[in-house]
Amino acid sequence: MSRSSFNEDELRKWIKDNIHRFPNLGFADEDPEEEYVAQDTITDSELIDTLNLSEMPALSKNLIFVDGVMRYRVVGIMNVQSIQVPLVIANMIAGAMKLENKELYPLKKKELLVAIFPFGAASKLIGHSILPFGISVIESGFVKFGNFITNPDREILFSDTTITLGEYKDQNEQLTRRTLINESDLIASSKIISTAKNRIKEILRTLELALVIDITKTITDNDLVIVDGPIAPLFKYAGLVDLNLRGIVRELNKVKNAADAYNILKGIVGAVKKVVKIPSTLTTNFSGITNEAYIYLWTKLIDDQVEGKEENYIATHILSSIFRLRGELISENYPVFSPTAGLVRLDIPLPAIIDKNEWINWINKNYEEVDDQGKITIKQLLQNNVNNSRSKLAEILNIIYSLRYPIPSSTPYRNLVELYPIKEVEDWLKAHLLSKYDIATVGLS
């Protein structure tokens, strides 16, 4: 006869006989650090290669680290036909520091203060615009983030969550913006706030991209830009940074767009410390991953958790290298709760390791989804080290691996996965953020 439960002694015995214990105390519900690590498995990926990692005796490039920080508050409500609608104010900063001759110093930063509100829906319900006279929202297309990079002042912008920030193609293949909030949604205060929070992330991404594009205009082959986080999501908003860059998002098969993308992507990589998406074919013994990197190519567009479909083919032209940065610390650091704990991902655009002609030829056939021949081509380029492609990939990986020390003074888990220079950029930028009290009192003085 079957039973629905064990007694306590039986449970202990079952655990002892069947469960491998962690070397530390495990993970508790009050330790949320890696709650979202390895959350999704991705089948549309191809294992391209594996590479052994080693620390370089001396860094071969000058490194530029880019990060962004933000802070927001719900500062009050606006009465819209007797409906109380929350207004969110956000302060965000994107900045870069350069590591040169073993010295890390500030290079550039840009700061925004943004009022976020469903202006369009509210104005329609009231019957007239509630925006300040002469002010345009970011979504109008008149605001260009690239213009802010050289301006040292804190810019004040307005964002309308009535519609999407990014553009989408409608049924007629025309670029448009999707409606997010209708007049009937204004009573749903939690939706207003959650949509504003997503918008803050999007605007910060756009600001980071504007900074990255500005930096790539002046770097040399001896410089490498390392962005905190994945590369592909940034480029969804390339047209907002510069209207001339719209084509690199959706029309990469055109030679001009492919060339523009190459000129930006050839000098940047993304360091992802929270690996949410795990290739389903990564079935190796994770405890054995120490000095080895697994190189994957995404072969289809992946849904973005915050904004839905990326509509950005850049994602399928990036090699993602998954490895452990500080595997030797895993057994000592708390909390470590899963086999995939401590994995990092380095996003390396193909232009960083292949030449311009190879890139343009490959893109022409694979700009939407990577076909079987496209996978074979990349594998052959790496395996045969065509134009030093494999050597360039190994160099970039080993540069990042060489940044394992010093260990940043951070939370126990982030010590496993965070680069010390990026932690320094984050601390520098946070020191310039407005306090939550300053944000809360904006407009009261």
N, C-alpha and C positions, 0 to 999 in steps of 0.2 A: 504494500500500500504506500502511495507517495505521500510525502509531507511537504508542507509549504514553507517551513522555517527550520533553522537549526537552533539548538540551545547554545549558550555562550562557549562552552567547552568544545563542542563540535565545530563551531565557527573558527575558534583558535586553531584546532587541528587541521582544518581544511586550508586555512591560510598558510600554516607551517608547511604543509605538504605540497601546495600548489603555487604559492605566490613568492616571487623573488622580491626581497625587501630592498628598499632604497638604502644607500649608504648613509643617509641622514634622516631627519625627521619627516621628510615629505612635504606635502602642501596642504595648507589649511585655508578655510574660507575667509580668514582675515588677511590672507596674503595674496592679493589680486594681481601681482605683477605679470604673470604669464598666463592669465586666464584665456587669452585668445591666441596663443601660439599653437601652430599646427591645427587650425580650426577647420580648414577645407582641404580636400584632396583634389588635385588637378590631373585630369586624364589627357588633356590636350598639351602634352609636353613630350619632348624627345631628349633622352640622354645622349649627349653629343660626345663627351669625353670625360676622363678623369685625370687630374693632375696632382702630383705630389707637391706639398708646400714646404718652403724653407725660408728662414729669415735671411734677408739680404744684409751683407756686411755693412753696406752704406746705401742710403736711399738714392736712387738714380734720377729722381725727379723732384722739382719743387712742388709741394702739395698745397692746394687751396681747399679749405673745408667750408661748406655752406650749410646753414641750418636756419630754421625759423621758429619763433616762439609766439605765443598769443595768450591773451587774458581777456575775459569778457564778463559783463554783468548785465542782468536785466535791470535797467535803471528806472523804470516806471511804466506807466500805461498811457495810451492815448485814447480818448473817448471818440469813438467812431459811430455815430448814430446810436448812442447809448450802449455800444459794445466797448468793453475795455480791452484794448489790444496791447500786448507787451512790446516795449521798445528795447532792443539789445544794443549796447555799445561795446565794441571790441577794439583792443589795442593789439597790434601785431607788428613784429619786426623780423625781417630777413637780413642775415649778415654773413660775412665771410672773413675768415682769418687765413693767413698764409704761413706755412712752415717752410722756412728757408734757412739753410746753414744752421740747423738745429734750433732755430728761434721761431716761436709762434707769435705773430703780431696781428692786430686788427687791420683788415684791408678795406672793407666797405660795409655799410649797412643802410637799410631804408626802413622807415617806420610809417605806419598808417594808423589812423583812428577812424573807425567806420561805424556809422549809424545804420542798423539793419532792421528793416521793417517792411511789411507788405504794402508799400506805398501805393502801388497800382490798384490793388483790390480796395484799399481804404478810400482812395481818391474817387474811384468809380462809385462807391456806395454814397459818398458825401455829395458828389456832383462837381467837384473841382479838385485841382491838384493840392496836396498838402505838403509838397516839397518846398523848401525855401526858394524864393524867386531866383531864377537864373541858374539853379543847380540841376545837374543831370545825374542820374544814377549810373553805376558802373555798367549795368545791363544795357544801357542805351547804345553802347558802342563808341561813345565819344571820349570815354576815359581810357587813356593808354598808360599802362603800368610802366612801360619803358621810359616814359618822360619823367618818372619820379626818381630814377636811380641816381641822377646827378644832383638832385635837389636835397640839400641837407635838412630841410624842415620836415616836421611831422605833418603829413598830408591828411586832410579830413575828407572822407568820401561817404557817399550814400549808396546803399545796396538795397535793391527791391526784391524781396523774396517771393513776390507774386509770380515771377517767372524764373527759369533756370539761368544760371550765369553762363554756362556753356551753350553752344549752338548745336542744333540737331537737324537732320534732314527729314522733311515731311514726305508724304506720299508722292509728291511731285518733284522730289529730289531738291527742294529749295531749303536753304538754311533758315531755321526759325528757332524760336525759344518756346519750350514747353511750359504750360501753366502749372504752377505748384500750389498756389493758394487762390481760391475764389472768394467772393464776398461772403458766401455762406460758411466759409472756414474761419472767419475772423473770431468767432466765439470760441473756437478750439485753441485755447491759449497754449497748451502743451505742444500742439502741432506748430504754432507760430514760433515757439522757442526752439524746438528741435530742428526746424528748418533753418533757423538762424544759426544754430551751432554748426550744421553742415555747411552753410554758406561761409562761415568763418574759416573752415578748413580749406574750402575752395579758393577763397581770396588769398589765404596764406600761401597755398600752392602757387598761385599765379604770381605773387610777389617774389617767391623764391625763384621761379622760372625766369622772371624779368632780370633778377640779379645774376643768375647763371648765364643767360644769353649775353648780358652786358660784359661779364667777365671773359667769356669765350672769344669775344672780339679781339682781345689783346694778348691772350696767352700764346706761348710758343710750344714746340714739341717737347720741351723740357718741363712743362707744367702739366699737372693733372688736377682736375676739379673733382672733389669727392663730396657728393651731396648726401645729407642724412635722409635716408628713406628711398623708396622706389623711384625709378626714373620715369617710367611711362605715364603715370597719372599727372605729372606736371605738364606734359605737352598737350593735354586736352585743351588747355587755355592759351595755346601759342598765338592764336589769332587775336586774343585780347591784349597780349603784350605788343604785338606788331601785326597789323592787318595783312602785311605781305607774307606772313608766316602761316596763314590759314591752311595753305595747301600741304604743309608737312604733316598735318594730322590725318587727312583723308584722301589726298591725291598724290601719294608718294611715287606713283608710277610715272609721273611727269618728271622729266630730267631736271628742270629747274628746282622743283620741290625736293627731289632726292638730294641734289647738290646742297641746297640750303640746310637740309637736315644733317647731312654729313659734316658740314662745317661747324655745327653746334655740337653734335654728338661725339665727334672724334676725340674730344678732350675731357669727357666727363664719365663718371661711374657713380652708382648709387649704393650706399651701405645700408642694408636693411637689418635692423637688430631685432625686429619682431616678425618672424617668419610665419605668417598666417597661412599661406598657400603652400602645401607640400605636394610635389609630384607623386602620383600614385605608384610610380615605378621605383621610387627611392625606398626599396625594401631591404636595404643593407642593415647590418647590425650597428645601430647608432652608437652603442658604447664603444665600438671599434673605430669610430671616426675621430682621428686625431690630426694627422698631417696630410689628409687627402681631401681634395675638392671635387665635387660632382657638378659637371657642367651641363645645364639644360637649356633648351631652346623652346620657348612658348610657340605653339603652332597655330593657335586660334586666339581670338579676342576673349579675354576673361572678364566676367562681370565685376564691377567695382562695388564694394559693399555700401559705400556712402552714396554714390551718384549714379549707380546703375551701369549700363553698358558704356564702356570707355569711348566708343566710336573714335578710336585712336590707334592706328595700325603700328605706331612706334612699338607697342608692347610686344609684337611678334618679331621684332628685329633686335632683341636684346638677349644676350647670353646671361643666364642666372647661375651663379656658382654658389653652391651650398656647402658650407664647411663649419668646423668649430674653430673659433678664434682662440679660446683659452680652455681647451678640453681638460687640461691638467687640473683645473680648479673645480670641476664639476662635483667631485666627491666631497669637497670641503665647503662649498657654498650652499647656503640655505636661502630660499627654498628651491629645490629641483624636484619636480614632480612627474616628469614625463620623459620617455626615451628621446624625444626630439628637443628637450631642453638644451639651451646653449648653442643651438644652430644659428648661424648668421647667413645672409644671402648677399652676394655682391652682384649688382646688375651692371653688366658691361655691354654697351651698345656695340653692334658689329663694326661701325665706323672706327671704333677705338683700336681694332686689330686688323682690319683689312683696308686696302687702298681704295681710292675714290671710284675708279673704274669698275673694280670688282663689286663694290657696293651698288652702284647704279645698275649694273647688269643683273645683279641678284634681285634687287628691288622690283625691277620691271616685271618679273614673273611671280614674285612672292609678296606683293605689297599688302594683300588682304589676309590670306592664310598661306602658311608655308606648305608647299607641296612636297611630295616624296623626294623629287629631284633636288629641291631646295635644301632639304635636310642632308642629303648625300653631299651636296656641294660644300656646305659648311664643314661637315665631317672631314672631307678630303682636304680642305684648306688647312684645317688644324693638324690632321695626321701627317700631311706632307710638309707642314710648316711653310706654306706658300707665302712669299713675301714676309717671312718671319711672323706670320699670324699666331702660331702657337707660342713662339718666344715672347711676343708682345702680351699675349694673354697670361702667360706664366709670370712675366714681370709685374703686371698689374696686381695679380693675386698675391705675389710675394711681397709687394710693397705694403698691401693692406695687412698681410700676416705679420709683417715686421713691426706693425703698430700695436702689437699685443701688449707691449710694455712702453711706458708705465701703465699700470692698471688704474683706471679712473676711480676716484673716491666717490662712488655712487651707491645705489642700492645693491644688495647682494646679487640679484639676478643680472642686473645691467652690467655689473662688473665682468660678467662672462661674455657679453656681446657688444659692449659699447667701445668706440674708439676714443682714446683720451683727448685728442684734439677736438673732436666734435663735442665732447662734454665741455671743453673750455669755451667753444663758440657759444654753446647754449647758456652757460653761466654768464658770459659777457653780455649776451642779448637780454637775458632775464634781468640783469642789473639795470637795464634801461627801460623796462616795461613800467607802465603806470601801475600803481598799487590798485587793489580792488576798491579801496576807499576813494582814490582819485577818480577812477572810472565811474563809480557810483554817484559822484558829486558833479560830473560833467554837466554844465549848463545851469548849475545852481549858484555859481559864484557871480 
